[in-house]
Amino acid sequence: MSQSPNTEPPRLAEPVTGRCLCGAVTITVAAMEAHVDICHCAMCQRWGGAFFAGVKGESVTVEGEDSVTAYRSSDWAERAFCGTCGSNLWYRFLPTGSRTFLAGLFDLPKGFGIEQQIFVDEKPDWYDILQQSPMKTGPEVIAEAMAQGLSFD
């Protein structure tokens, strides 16, 4: 269920630790928000083969950073992966520095829902996510970011 802008999202009480496929990179997220965000943009599709499902929290510890390779995929984003096994690790929104981590890196507890789906106008027609959640087009996402004062220049 989507949160209003002034409401804190529910968070997990305990840190959650995940890892890449080979274990060279371990990520611990404290106060993880108890939901997944989905992105259907064309870049996420190329990066992971379909949609991106991400989780985020208040603080993060990354072990094995020497195995992390980061790629600046646009003027406003960076994507990271394990240089050993190739597992995708995170998306970083450069204007704020915030990172969203691939949900599949973690053994998440039951009860996680989808907070929102973005760039739904770029979603291919060969899949659908049945769980109901707010769905925003690319122009709607960009307009929200710009209304918050972010610039993509």
C-alpha positions in Angstrom: 0.0 0.0 0.0 1.4 3.4 -1.0 2.4 5.8 1.8 1.4 9.5 1.7 4.4 11.8 1.3 4.4 12.8 5.0 4.1 9.3 6.4 7.1 7.2 7.3 7.0 3.8 5.6 6.9 0.7 7.9 10.4 -0.6 8.5 11.9 -3.9 9.6 13.2 -3.8 13.2 16.3 -5.9 12.5 19.0 -5.4 9.8 18.7 -7.6 6.8 21.9 -9.1 5.1 22.1 -10.2 1.5 24.8 -11.2 -0.9 25.7 -11.6 -4.5 25.7 -15.0 -6.2 29.3 -15.8 -5.4 29.3 -14.2 -1.9 32.1 -11.7 -2.7 29.8 -8.8 -1.9 27.6 -8.7 1.2 25.1 -5.9 1.9 23.4 -5.2 5.2 20.5 -2.8 5.2 19.3 -1.4 8.5 15.7 -0.2 9.0 14.7 -1.6 5.6 11.4 -0.3 4.3 9.0 -3.3 4.4 8.1 -3.1 0.7 9.5 -3.5 -2.8 9.5 -0.8 -5.5 9.3 -1.9 -9.1 10.8 -0.1 -12.2 9.8 -1.1 -15.7 12.0 1.4 -17.6 13.9 0.2 -20.6 17.2 0.6 -18.9 16.2 -1.6 -16.0 15.0 -4.1 -18.6 18.3 -4.2 -20.3 20.2 -4.3 -17.0 18.3 -7.3 -15.5 16.3 -8.9 -18.3 12.9 -7.6 -17.1 11.7 -5.2 -14.3 13.9 -4.0 -11.4 12.6 -4.9 -7.9 14.3 -2.9 -5.3 14.5 -2.4 -1.5 16.0 0.4 0.6 16.7 1.4 4.2 18.1 4.0 6.5 21.7 2.9 6.5 23.8 0.4 4.5 27.0 -1.5 5.0 28.7 -3.1 2.0 31.5 -5.7 2.5 33.7 -6.7 -0.4 33.6 -3.3 -2.1 36.8 -4.2 -4.0 34.6 -6.7 -6.0 32.0 -4.0 -6.9 32.0 -2.4 -10.3 29.9 0.7 -10.8 28.6 1.9 -14.2 27.2 5.3 -14.8 24.2 4.4 -16.9 22.8 8.0 -17.3 23.4 11.6 -16.2 21.5 10.8 -13.0 22.1 7.1 -12.3 24.7 4.6 -11.5 24.3 0.8 -11.4 26.6 -1.6 -9.6 27.4 -5.2 -10.0 29.7 -7.8 -8.6 32.9 -8.0 -10.8 33.3 -11.6 -9.9 29.9 -13.2 -10.6 28.1 -10.4 -12.4 25.2 -10.2 -9.9 23.4 -6.8 -10.1 23.7 -5.1 -6.7 22.2 -1.6 -6.6 20.8 1.4 -8.4 22.1 4.8 -7.2 20.1 8.0 -7.9 23.0 10.5 -8.2 21.1 13.7 -7.3 20.4 12.4 -3.8 23.0 9.6 -3.5 20.3 7.2 -2.4 20.7 3.5 -3.3 18.1 0.9 -4.0 19.2 -2.7 -3.7 18.0 -5.7 -5.7 15.4 -7.4 -3.6 16.6 -10.8 -4.8 19.9 -10.4 -2.9 18.1 -10.8 0.4 16.0 -13.4 2.1 13.1 -11.1 2.8 10.5 -11.9 5.5 6.9 -12.7 4.5 4.5 -9.8 4.0 6.4 -7.6 1.7 4.2 -5.9 -0.9 4.8 -3.6 -3.8 4.9 0.1 -2.8 4.7 1.4 -6.4 5.5 0.5 -10.0 7.2 3.2 -12.1 7.8 3.7 -15.8 4.8 1.5 -16.5 4.5 3.2 -19.9 7.8 1.3 -20.8 6.7 -2.1 -19.5 6.6 -4.8 -22.3 3.3 -6.6 -22.8 4.7 -10.1 -22.2 4.4 -9.9 -18.4 2.1 -8.4 -15.8 2.4 -8.1 -12.0 -0.9 -9.0 -10.5 -0.5 -7.4 -7.1 -2.3 -4.0 -7.1 -0.1 -1.0 -6.5 0.2 2.7 -7.6 1.5 2.8 -11.2 3.2 5.9 -12.6 4.4 6.7 -16.1 7.9 8.0 -16.9 6.7 11.6 -17.3 4.9 11.4 -14.0 8.0 10.2 -12.2 10.2 12.9 -13.7 7.5 15.6 -12.9 7.5 14.4 -9.2 11.3 14.6 -9.0 11.4 18.0 -10.6 8.6 19.2 -8.2 10.9 18.2 -5.3 13.6 20.4 -6.8 15.7 17.8 -8.6 17.4 18.7 -11.8 18.5 16.3 -14.5 20.8 18.7 -16.3 
